[in-house]
Amino acid sequence: MARRVTIVGGGIAGMTLAAALDPERWEVHVHDPGREAAGTTLAMWPEAMAAFQRLGHAQDIRDRALEWDTIRLTDASGNPIAAAPRVTAYLIDRPDLHDALRAMVPRSVIWHPETISAPDPSDCDVLVGADGVHSVVRTHLFGHRAAARQVGYVALRGIARRTRTDMVEAWHEGVLSGRSPSASGDSNWYLCAKTGSQYADISRWDDDRAHTEALALAEPFGVDAVETVAATAPDRVLRQHIWTVPARWQLVRDNAVLIGDAAHAMCPNLGRGACESIIDAVALGTALNERPVPEALRHYQRSRALPSQGIRAASRGVLAVSAMRRGARVRNRLLRALPAPGVRRG
């Protein structure tokens, strides 16, 4: 008789886990209200592509993505700050990733178009919290001290109807401006700034104000940044406070487990949040397919807690360095003095 797993959340982590679980061994229930997948372009780094390869679906991602291996890190004037390592990633728009994941999920998976406000681990063999940064499952398991927190920065993002041939991130006086191509032929962009009083009510902005504020933030970064934002429809400008979760080394309690942003929601500065969710899900699914539940959950805890929390901490550190106001010139000189990746001196 198949055992039952209840997955709370049907986003990237939840769908990947549903795709990874063996339908001969597991009766899989996914609880998700079915929100539209909004967002911009995500980078699938080699570790995430290796996870998809384990599922036999790496080519499905490649078919929807743009292969890329070069990023420039500059100041607002376009002067290089540091050399970035050449690592191949696949750039995929979030809605396309959701479509690909949904196609991977077996038909046997049972979908419940609802949220769960009071998760009960006793109702199933395994309860999985894949319900994001504001995870109900995490709060139920570990209390309100595990609740998400704002980190003091806001992000504005969008997709512009404008082609580009390079990927760049620029730093200037506490503001970040990033632009990259996308598989659709459009331009992905993002801006990040400290919250301050100007952005305290960002979640209540209307579309026109969000567009206007994004244009103002982009202006110090030159014509390309401004024209990219200008080519974005106001109702397509996403804006939000950046939320993370406190360091969490315990991902498992009894037969309940956290994956993805529910476990380690992180700052976006390393571009690894979605990748870590995918890696979590494949690791947990593989363990549950191959081991008894208690052993599988212990294995997942051992294999994923340290790497995911390390990347969560590193992403916060990169945000702090990139958004420096005081000492930015010294930072830039130090970074420029570093050898390019793979180059040895002396």
ABEGO torsion letter per residue (X at the ends): XBBBBBBBEABAAAAAAAAABBAAABBBBBBBAGBBBBEBBBBBBAAAAAAAAAAGAAAAAAAABBBBABBBBBBAAGBBABBBBBBBBBBBBAAAAAAAAAAABBAABBBBBBBBABBBAAABABBBBAAEAABAAAAAAAEAAABBBBAGBBBBBBBBBBBBABBBBBBBGGBBBBBBBBAAGBBBBBBBBBAEAAAAAAAABBAAAAAAAAAAAAAAAEAAAAAAAAABBAAABBBBBBBBBBBBABABBEABBBBEAAAABBBAAAGAAAAAAAAAAAAAAAAAAABBAAAAAAAAAAAAAAAAAAAAAAAAAAAAAAABABGAAAAAAAAAABBBBGBBBX
